Amino acid sequence: MAAEQSVKRDILSQDLEFRPSPQARRLRSFIFLILSNLAVIIALGTLIILIADVLISGTPWLNLDFLTRADSRFPNRAGIQVALVGTLYMMALTIVIALPLGVMSAIYLEEYAGKDWTTQLIEVNINNLAAVPSVIYGLLGLQLFVRWLGMGRSILAGALTMALVVLPIIIVASREAIRAVPQSFREASLALGATRWQTIWNHVLPYALPGILTGNILAASRAIGETAPLITIGALTFVPFLPRDILDRFTVLPILIFNWTSKPQREFHDIAAAGIIVLLGTLLLLNAVAVLLRAKLQKRY
Amino acid sequence: MSTLDISLQRQRARTFGENLIRIFLFAAANISVFTTAGIVLALATDTVSFFAEVPLWRYLTETQWTPLFANQKFGVWPLVTATLLTSFIAMLVAIPFGLVIAIYLSEFASPRLRATLKPLIEILAGVPTVVYGFFALIVVTPFLKQFIPQISSFNSLSAGLVMGVMIIPLVASLSEDALSAVPDALREGAFGLGATRFEVATRVVTPAALSGIAAAVVLALSRAVGETMIVAIAAGQNPQLTLDPTVPVMTMTSYIVQVSLGDTPYGSLSYKTIFAVGSTLFLLTFVMNILSFRFVRRFREVYE
C-alpha cells in the first residue's frame, strides 16, 4: 500500500515536471534571487555589525596614551605600545625571511622545473602546507626553533614560524605573477643571447613585481593577524617592556587582544575593542598600500 | 690566449653561474618539502614518547580528558567530538551561504556586480580570527542568550556560527571557481531547451561542478577543524563528551592553546600531550586535504 502510494507520488511529481508552467518556474528563479541577495546581505551585515560594535566600545578608549603605554593590570592604565612594536617587528622579520624564499621557490617552479617527480613532490607539499592548521606550525616552531635550535621564545623564533605559515601564500601569488608574463618576452631575451637567469632577472621579474608585491602584502596581513602559532611557541601574554633585540621575548597585538578578551572585567573587553580597531586599521592601511602600489606599478609597464 | 679561448672561458663561467643559481633555486623550492618533514618529525618525536607512557588504547577508549589533573585520564574523544561539533555548526552556516553566494555570483550577477561583491565578501576571510573570537564571545553569545536563556557564556553554538561566517568566503570563492569553469556550451544547451536561469544553475551547472564544490566543502571543513582562536576564546575550556551546543566544551586546538599559555615544563607528560593531540589534528586535516585535492583533480580531468 505504502509502496503503491510512493509510486503514485513519483508519477505525480514527474508529471509536474513535464507540465509547462512558466510562471511557477520563473517564480523559483525569483525566489532564489531573493534568497541569494539575503545571503549576501546577512554575510556583509555580520561584518558591519562586527565593525560597528568594535568601534562603539573601543573608540572612547582610543587616544595617544593608549598607543604609547605598556600593558597593565589595570584597564585604564593599559596600552598597546609593546604589542604594537612586537607586531611590527614580527611583520617585518617574517617578510624579510619569507619573501626571498617564496619568490625563489616560485621562480624555480615556473622557470626551471621540469615535469618530474621532484616538481610534483614540491607542488603537493605546497598545496598541503597551505591547508595545514596554523596551530600545527606553532608546534613545529616550538620543537624546531624554540627547543632544538635553542632560540627560546624570541621574536626570531616567532618570525621563522610565521614565515613558514605565510610561505605558501607568497609562493602561489608569485607563481601567478610570473606565469602572467608573456612568453614572447622570454623568447626575445633568449634570442638576443641572454642566459636564463639574465632573462628572469631583467625581463620576467620586473613585470611580475606588482603581483609579487601584492602577494607579499597579503602574507604580511596574515602574519599580523595570526595568533595561534605564536601562542603555541610561547609568546607571552603580559610583557611590560619593549623588546631590545630579535632574541628578546615578545608579545603581539592579537595576543594582547586575546588576553584582554579572556578577562572577566567589562573594561578589558572595551580596551580589547580599542586594540582591535588598531589591528584592523593597520590591516586596512596595508591593503590600501597594496592596491595603490599595484595601480602605480602596473601603469609603468 | 686567443679570443676564442677567452670567450670559451667566459662561456664556461656563465654556465657555471647559471647552474649555481639553478641549484640555489631548487634548494629554496625544497623548503616546502622540508617543512612537511619538519612538521612530521616535530610531532612524531613527542607523540611517540607520549604513547610510550600512555598506551594508545587508553587514548582511544577512555571517555575523559584530564591530563592536567591528579587523576589523569587520556581519552581524546571529548576533544574530538567538541572539534567535530563546532565544525559541524560552522558548516551548517558556511555550506548554504557559501553555495548560494557562489551560484549567485557565477550564474546570476552581472560582471560589474560580481567585481564589486567578490572582494567585499573576501574581507570576511581577511578579518583576524582573534577578532572573530571577540565577536563570538562579546556580541553573539549575549545575543543568543535572548533566545536560549540557559546558554552558557562559553558554548560551541556561538563559536561555530561565527566560524561559519568566517569560512563563507572560502566555500563561496572555491565553488564559484568550479561553477565558472563549467563550459558555456552546457548552459547554452539548457537555455536552448527553454530552461530558466535557476534550472540551468541548479540542474546543469551545479551537478557539472559537483566535484569542485565537494573539494571546496572538504577544504572548508578542514579549515574549521583546525581553527583555533575562535573556539579558544568563545567555546570554553571544559573537556566534556557532549553534543549539546549550549555548554562549554574544549576542542583539540583550544587544548593546545590552554597548555601553551601555562608554564608547562619541557619534556613533562602534559607537554607531550599537546603533540599527541597535534598529531591527531594533523592526521585528521591531512586526510581531508588529500581528499579535497582528489576532488579537484577529478574536476580538472573533466573540464581542463
Interface residues (C-beta under 8 A of the other chain):
Chain A: R25 R26 R28 S29 F32 L33 L35 S36 N37 A39 V40 I42 A43 L44 T46 L47 I49 L50 D53 V54 S57 P100 L101 M104 S105 I107 Y108 L109 Y112 A113 T118 L121 I122 V124 N125 I126 N127 N128 L129 A131 V132 P133 S134 V135 I136 Y137 G138 L139 L140 L142 Q143 L144 R147 L164 L167 P168 I171 T195 R196 W197 S221 I224 G225 E226 T227 A228 I231 T232 I233 G234 T237 P254 I255 I257 F258 T261 S262 H269 A272 A273 I276 L279 L280 L283 N287
Chain B: R14 G17 E18 I21 R22 F24 L25 F26 A28 A29 N30 I31 S32 V33 T35 T36 G38 I39 L41 A42 L43 T45 D46 P96 F97 V100 I101 I103 Y104 F108 L117 L120 I121 I123 L124 G126 V127 P128 T129 V130 V131 Y132 G133 F134 F135 L137 I138 V139 V165 I168 T196 R197 F198 E199 A201 T202 L219 S222 R223 V225 G226 E227 T228 M229 A232 I233 T253 I256 V257 S260 L261 Y266 I274 F275 G278 L281 F282 T285 F286 N289 I290 S292 F293
